[in-house]
Each structure stands twice: as C-alpha cells, then as structure tokens.
Amino acid sequence: MKGISKEINFIPDFMEKEKEQKKRMVKVAILTTIFTLMCFAVYFIPDLQTEFMEAELTSLESREKLMADVKQIKDDLEDTEKKLNQKKSIIEEVSKGEVDIVFVLDKLTSAAPQNVKLSYFSTSDSGEISASYIINNPVEGTKLVANLRKFDIFERVDMPSMPMVDRKTDISFRLKLKSNKEK
C-alpha cells in the first residue's frame, strides 16, 4: 500500500524564519563585499595603470639615452676609423717608396751648416713636412735656407722670420716635397 505521506515539520516557524533571515544576511554580505571590491577596483586600477605607464616611460627614456650614447660612440669610432685610414694610406705611401722619409731627413740634416741643429721634424697627413732648427745667428739661418733650396726637392723654401742678433733662436719651416713629375 502506497501510503500518503505527509511531511511533518517539528521545527517551529520562528526558527525557519531565522534560518531564512541568516541566508539573506549571508547573501547581502556577499553582495556588499562584491560591491565594495568593485568600487576599490574602479578607484585603484587607474592609479596602478598610471604607475605602470610612468615606469614604462622611465624605461623608454633610459633606453633613448643609451641609444644616444651608442650613437655618439659610433660617431667617435667612425672618426677614429677615418683618421686611421688616413694614417694607413700615408704608411702605404711611404712603404711604396713614394716618399722616402729617411732621404728627406738626411737632406734636412745635411742642409744645416756647422753648429746648426735640427730640433724637430714631422710629416702631416697631407704630406707636408715641418722642420725646426736651432741657429746661433742670422747668417746661419740664411745659409740653411740656401742649402735647402739647393737640394731642389721642395716646392718652395721661404725665409722664416728670425731676429737679426746673435743668439740661439728656433726657426721653423713648412715644406712640401715636389712631386716626381716636378723633379
């Protein structure tokens, strides 16, 4: 026999109402917590994004500075490379025998009259020769210029300015070798 079953509730009504009220309170607490968290998110997320963007900007600025430094280093290296290539071409020219430095130095020292000393000698990237002598009087300076002109290996030998008194003086010349066609 299938009986009719009826549910009998021995729990008083006020307890059921309390249970329902507790469930509502939990739901309200959960919804309030969710609402509060959403308000904090709306308030703090833009600040976090701003801080993140500022950090990214700082990072990009430091990268830009590094790139500028790298560019400066690159430019310096290119300048150094140009200078080294110029020096290399001079060395190659000297090694080919087009400019015989030993020959030029020998002529510069042999042009000096007695008691006149060659005190400085250099060549430039353009092939110009600088020479300085220590003379004791203007007569020695004049003889030196005449001797340099006799060799006929320089384009021009101009008389440098020198004092017309007897004392040790340094005189300097800037000379350019004649090309092989002019000799």
WORAPE-V784258 format. One record per backbone hydrogen bond with DSSP energy under -0.5 kcal/mol. NH is the residue of the N-H (numbers start at 0). CO is the residue of the C=O. E is the energy in kcal/mol with one decimal. If there is no record, write none. Layout:
nh:NH co:CO e:E
nh:NH co:CO e:E
//
This chain:
nh:2 co:0 e:-0.9
nh:4 co:2 e:-0.6
nh:5 co:3 e:-0.5
nh:8 co:6 e:-0.6
nh:9 co:7 e:-0.7
nh:14 co:11 e:-0.7
nh:15 co:11 e:-1.4
nh:16 co:12 e:-2.4
nh:17 co:13 e:-2.1
nh:18 co:14 e:-2.3
nh:19 co:15 e:-2.5
nh:20 co:16 e:-2.5
nh:21 co:17 e:-2.6
nh:22 co:18 e:-2.0
nh:23 co:19 e:-2.1
nh:24 co:20 e:-2.5
nh:25 co:21 e:-2.4
nh:26 co:22 e:-2.4
nh:27 co:23 e:-2.9
nh:28 co:24 e:-2.6
nh:29 co:25 e:-2.7
nh:30 co:26 e:-2.7
nh:31 co:27 e:-2.6
nh:32 co:28 e:-2.5
nh:33 co:29 e:-2.6
nh:34 co:30 e:-2.6
nh:35 co:31 e:-2.8
nh:36 co:32 e:-2.7
nh:37 co:33 e:-2.3
nh:38 co:34 e:-2.2
nh:39 co:35 e:-2.5
nh:40 co:36 e:-2.4
nh:41 co:37 e:-2.5
nh:42 co:38 e:-2.0
nh:43 co:39 e:-3.2
nh:44 co:40 e:-2.4
nh:45 co:41 e:-0.5
nh:47 co:43 e:-2.3
nh:48 co:44 e:-2.7
nh:49 co:45 e:-2.5
nh:50 co:46 e:-2.5
nh:51 co:47 e:-2.4
nh:52 co:48 e:-2.7
nh:53 co:49 e:-2.6
nh:54 co:50 e:-2.2
nh:55 co:51 e:-2.2
nh:56 co:52 e:-2.5
nh:57 co:53 e:-2.4
nh:58 co:54 e:-2.1
nh:59 co:55 e:-2.5
nh:60 co:56 e:-2.6
nh:61 co:57 e:-2.1
nh:62 co:58 e:-2.1
nh:63 co:59 e:-2.4
nh:64 co:60 e:-2.1
nh:65 co:61 e:-2.2
nh:66 co:62 e:-2.4
nh:67 co:63 e:-2.2
nh:68 co:64 e:-2.4
nh:69 co:65 e:-2.6
nh:70 co:66 e:-2.5
nh:71 co:67 e:-2.3
nh:72 co:68 e:-2.5
nh:73 co:69 e:-2.5
nh:74 co:70 e:-2.7
nh:75 co:71 e:-2.5
nh:76 co:72 e:-2.5
nh:77 co:73 e:-2.4
nh:78 co:74 e:-2.4
nh:79 co:75 e:-2.6
nh:80 co:76 e:-2.6
nh:81 co:77 e:-2.3
nh:82 co:78 e:-2.4
nh:83 co:79 e:-2.7
nh:84 co:80 e:-2.5
nh:85 co:81 e:-2.2
nh:86 co:82 e:-2.4
nh:87 co:83 e:-2.6
nh:88 co:84 e:-2.3
nh:89 co:85 e:-1.9
nh:90 co:86 e:-2.6
nh:91 co:87 e:-2.8
nh:92 co:88 e:-2.4
nh:93 co:89 e:-2.8
nh:94 co:90 e:-2.8
nh:95 co:91 e:-1.9
nh:96 co:92 e:-0.7
nh:96 co:93 e:-0.9
nh:97 co:92 e:-1.7
nh:98 co:92 e:-0.7
nh:100 co:98 e:-1.0
nh:103 co:99 e:-2.3
nh:104 co:100 e:-2.9
nh:105 co:101 e:-2.4
nh:106 co:102 e:-2.2
nh:107 co:103 e:-2.6
nh:108 co:104 e:-2.2
nh:109 co:105 e:-2.5
nh:110 co:106 e:-1.5
nh:111 co:108 e:-0.8
nh:115 co:112 e:-2.0
nh:116 co:133 e:-1.5
nh:118 co:116 e:-0.7
nh:118 co:131 e:-2.7
nh:119 co:131 e:-1.6
nh:121 co:129 e:-2.3
nh:123 co:127 e:-2.3
nh:126 co:123 e:-1.7
nh:128 co:174 e:-3.6
nh:129 co:121 e:-2.9
nh:130 co:172 e:-2.1
nh:131 co:119 e:-2.2
nh:132 co:170 e:-2.7
nh:133 co:116 e:-2.4
nh:134 co:132 e:-0.6
nh:134 co:168 e:-2.9
nh:140 co:136 e:-1.3
nh:141 co:137 e:-2.2
nh:142 co:138 e:-2.5
nh:143 co:139 e:-2.2
nh:144 co:140 e:-2.0
nh:145 co:141 e:-2.3
nh:146 co:142 e:-2.6
nh:147 co:143 e:-2.4
nh:148 co:144 e:-2.2
nh:149 co:145 e:-1.7
nh:150 co:146 e:-1.2
nh:151 co:147 e:-0.5
nh:151 co:148 e:-0.9
nh:154 co:175 e:-3.4
nh:166 co:135 e:-0.9
nh:166 co:164 e:-1.1
nh:168 co:134 e:-2.7
nh:170 co:132 e:-2.6
nh:170 co:168 e:-0.6
nh:172 co:130 e:-3.1
nh:174 co:128 e:-3.4
nh:174 co:172 e:-0.5
nh:176 co:126 e:-0.6
nh:177 co:152 e:-2.9
nh:181 co:178 e:-1.0
nh:182 co:178 e:-1.2
//
